[in-house]
Amino acid sequence: MARMYARRKGKSGSKKPHNESPPEWSNTNASEVTDLIVELGKEGHSSATIGTILRDQHAVPDVRSVLNGKRISAVLSENGIGGSYPEDLMNLMRKAVGIIDHLGSGNHKDVHNKRSLEITEAKIRRLAKYYIREGTLDSEWKYKRDQLRLMVE
């Protein structure tokens, strides 16, 4: 499949190997893994970082196989941990704030980053449309560049 904002094809990504059950050396205690996720979430780690820590330090190669299909973000939201926005949307908004800061600090002629800001804002709007449709975001939510700094936590 072609890239959205470039005229090239791109490379296929790697896939996880299909396993019916977790390996015998892994930690398969669901309550212990859930407690670790909650503890790491309270420390302020993102779900991607939590997954990496569980893989590297606690011998949990795949959280979903241990928790019967439940994702790390679902465990965090069940326990009331996390921000008011989904993690991927918040990361895009942080990226947009960084680009706005760059353009505002004397780099107003940087046309490549102006384009990058437009692309990032388009991604934010598209993702917000999905989250509004799914009910994660309020139906009245709109992306506003001047209020972006207030939204980023």
ChimeraX attribute file (.defattr): number of C-alpha atoms within 10 A of each C-alpha:
attribute: neighborCount
match mode: 1-to-1
recipient: residues
	/A:1	8
	/A:2	10
	/A:3	10
	/A:4	9
	/A:5	8
	/A:6	8
	/A:7	8
	/A:8	10
	/A:9	10
	/A:10	10
	/A:11	9
	/A:12	7
	/A:13	6
	/A:14	6
	/A:15	6
	/A:16	7
	/A:17	6
	/A:18	6
	/A:19	9
	/A:20	7
	/A:21	10
	/A:22	16
	/A:23	13
	/A:24	7
	/A:25	9
	/A:26	14
	/A:27	19
	/A:28	20
	/A:29	11
	/A:30	15
	/A:31	11
	/A:32	11
	/A:33	19
	/A:34	18
	/A:35	12
	/A:36	16
	/A:37	24
	/A:38	22
	/A:39	15
	/A:40	19
	/A:41	23
	/A:42	15
	/A:43	9
	/A:44	13
	/A:45	16
	/A:46	17
	/A:47	20
	/A:48	12
	/A:49	13
	/A:50	20
	/A:51	20
	/A:52	15
	/A:53	18
	/A:54	20
	/A:55	16
	/A:56	11
	/A:57	8
	/A:58	14
	/A:59	14
	/A:60	23
	/A:61	20
	/A:62	22
	/A:63	22
	/A:64	14
	/A:65	17
	/A:66	21
	/A:67	17
	/A:68	9
	/A:69	10
	/A:70	12
	/A:71	16
	/A:72	22
	/A:73	19
	/A:74	12
	/A:75	18
	/A:76	20
	/A:77	13
	/A:78	11
	/A:79	14
	/A:80	12
	/A:81	16
	/A:82	18
	/A:83	11
	/A:84	12
	/A:85	16
	/A:86	15
	/A:87	15
	/A:88	11
	/A:89	18
	/A:90	17
	/A:91	14
	/A:92	17
	/A:93	23
	/A:94	17
	/A:95	16
	/A:96	23
	/A:97	17
	/A:98	14
	/A:99	17
	/A:100	19
	/A:101	12
	/A:102	15
	/A:103	17
	/A:104	10
	/A:105	9
	/A:106	9
	/A:107	13
	/A:108	12
	/A:109	9
	/A:110	11
	/A:111	11
	/A:112	9
	/A:113	16
	/A:114	17
	/A:115	11
	/A:116	15
	/A:117	19
	/A:118	13
	/A:119	15
	/A:120	17
	/A:121	19
	/A:122	13
	/A:123	15
	/A:124	20
	/A:125	16
	/A:126	12
	/A:127	16
	/A:128	22
	/A:129	16
	/A:130	13
	/A:131	17
	/A:132	15
	/A:133	12
	/A:134	11
	/A:135	10
	/A:136	13
	/A:137	17
	/A:138	12
	/A:139	13
	/A:140	6
	/A:141	10
	/A:142	13
	/A:143	14
	/A:144	11
	/A:145	13
	/A:146	7
	/A:147	10
	/A:148	15
	/A:149	15
	/A:150	8
	/A:151	13
	/A:152	17
	/A:153	11
